[in-house]
C-alpha cells in the first residue's frame, strides 16, 4: 500500500512540474513573438574592418542594407532585396544531407565520439548546413 501512495505522489509531482514548464513555455513564447514583431531591424552579420570601423548587414522591411559604421557616422554602402527565408522543407533537406555526411564520413570509425552530439564532425556539418540558409 505504501508503494502505491509513493507512486501516486511521484506522478502528481511530475504532473505539477510538467504543467509549470508548459505554462512558462507559453508565456516565454508570447514574449518572444512580441519582441520580434516590435523589432523590425535584424542584424544579419557584423565584421570589424578597423579599430573603430565595421561593416554591418541588416534586414529592414524586406530590404537588406550593407552599412559602413564608425564612431561618428553610418553610411549605406549597398542596398538590395532581402533574400527569402529558408522554408522548413529546404532546411530539412539540408539537415538530412548533413546527417548523411556525418554518418558516412570517417568520424564514425576513427573517433570515439563519432555519431554522437559531442562529435566535432557533427557540429561542423550542422554549422555548414545552417550557413547555407543565412
C-alpha positions as CSV (number, residue, x, y, z in Angstrom):
1,X,0.0,0.0,0.0
2,X,2.9,2.4,0.8
3,X,4.4,1.8,-2.6
4,X,1.1,2.8,-4.3
5,X,1.0,6.1,-2.3
6,X,4.6,6.9,-3.2
7,X,3.9,6.2,-6.8
8,X,0.9,8.5,-6.8
9,X,2.9,11.2,-5.1
10,X,5.6,10.9,-7.7
11,X,3.1,11.0,-10.6
12,X,1.3,14.0,-9.0
13,X,4.6,15.9,-8.5
14,X,5.6,15.1,-12.1
15,X,2.3,16.4,-13.4
16,X,2.7,19.6,-11.5
17,X,6.3,20.2,-12.7
18,X,5.3,19.4,-16.3
19,X,2.3,21.8,-16.0
20,X,4.6,24.6,-14.8
21,X,7.0,24.0,-17.6
22,X,4.2,24.2,-20.1
23,X,2.8,27.4,-18.7
24,X,6.2,29.1,-18.6
25,X,7.0,28.0,-22.1
26,X,3.7,29.5,-23.4
27,X,4.5,32.8,-21.6
28,X,8.0,32.9,-22.9
29,X,6.9,32.2,-26.5
30,X,4.4,35.1,-26.4
31,X,7.0,37.4,-25.1
32,X,9.5,36.4,-27.8
33,X,6.9,36.9,-30.5
34,X,6.1,40.3,-29.2
35,X,9.8,41.3,-29.2
36,X,10.3,40.0,-32.8
37,X,7.2,41.9,-34.0
38,X,8.3,45.1,-32.2
39,X,11.9,45.0,-33.7
40,X,11.8,45.3,-37.5
41,X,15.6,45.5,-37.8
42,X,17.5,42.2,-37.9
43,X,21.3,42.3,-37.8
44,X,22.5,39.6,-40.2
45,X,26.2,39.9,-39.7
46,X,29.0,42.3,-38.5
47,X,32.7,42.4,-39.4
48,X,35.2,44.8,-37.9
49,X,37.4,46.4,-40.6
50,X,39.4,48.6,-38.3
51,X,39.8,49.6,-34.7
52,X,36.7,51.9,-34.8
53,X,35.1,50.9,-38.0
54,X,32.9,47.9,-39.0
55,X,30.6,46.7,-41.8
56,X,27.2,45.6,-40.8
57,X,24.5,43.7,-42.8
58,X,20.9,44.4,-41.6
59,X,17.5,43.5,-42.9
60,X,14.7,46.1,-42.6
61,X,11.2,45.7,-44.1
62,X,12.3,43.3,-46.8
63,X,15.4,45.2,-47.7
64,X,19.0,44.3,-47.0
65,X,21.5,47.0,-46.3
66,X,25.3,46.9,-46.1
67,X,26.3,49.7,-43.7
68,X,29.7,51.2,-43.0
69,X,29.7,52.1,-39.3
70,X,32.2,54.3,-37.5
71,X,32.1,56.2,-34.2
72,X,30.9,59.4,-36.0
73,X,28.6,58.1,-38.8
74,X,26.7,55.3,-40.5
75,X,26.8,55.1,-44.4
76,X,24.7,52.9,-46.6
77,X,27.2,51.1,-48.8
78,X,24.8,48.9,-50.7
79,X,21.1,48.1,-50.7
80,X,19.2,45.1,-52.1
81,X,16.1,43.0,-51.6
82,X,16.5,40.7,-48.6
83,X,16.7,37.0,-49.6
84,X,13.6,34.9,-48.8
85,X,14.0,32.9,-45.6
86,X,14.6,29.2,-45.9
87,X,11.5,27.0,-45.8
88,X,11.2,24.2,-43.4
89,X,11.5,21.7,-46.3
90,X,14.7,23.2,-47.6
91,X,16.1,23.2,-44.0
92,X,15.1,19.6,-43.5
93,X,16.8,18.6,-46.8
94,X,20.0,20.4,-45.8
95,X,20.0,18.7,-42.3
96,X,19.4,15.3,-43.8
97,X,22.3,15.8,-46.1
98,X,24.5,16.8,-43.1
99,X,23.4,13.8,-41.1
100,X,24.1,11.6,-44.1
101,X,27.6,13.1,-44.5
102,X,28.4,12.7,-40.8
103,X,27.1,9.1,-40.7
104,X,29.0,8.1,-43.9
105,X,32.2,10.0,-43.1
106,X,35.3,8.7,-41.3
107,X,34.2,10.3,-38.0
108,X,32.3,7.2,-37.0
109,X,35.2,4.9,-37.4
110,X,38.1,7.0,-36.2
111,X,36.6,8.9,-33.3
112,X,35.2,7.5,-30.0
113,X,32.6,10.3,-30.2
114,X,31.6,9.6,-33.8
115,X,27.9,9.7,-34.4
116,X,27.1,11.5,-31.1
117,X,26.2,15.0,-30.4
118,X,29.6,15.5,-28.9
119,X,31.4,14.7,-32.2
120,X,33.2,17.7,-33.7
121,X,32.3,16.5,-37.2
122,X,28.6,16.5,-36.4
123,X,28.9,20.2,-35.3
124,X,30.9,21.2,-38.4
125,X,28.3,19.6,-40.7
126,X,25.4,21.2,-38.8
127,X,27.1,24.6,-39.0
128,X,27.7,24.2,-42.7
129,X,24.1,23.4,-43.3
130,X,22.9,26.4,-41.2
131,X,25.3,28.7,-43.1
132,X,23.7,27.9,-46.4
133,X,20.4,29.4,-45.1
134,X,21.7,32.7,-43.8
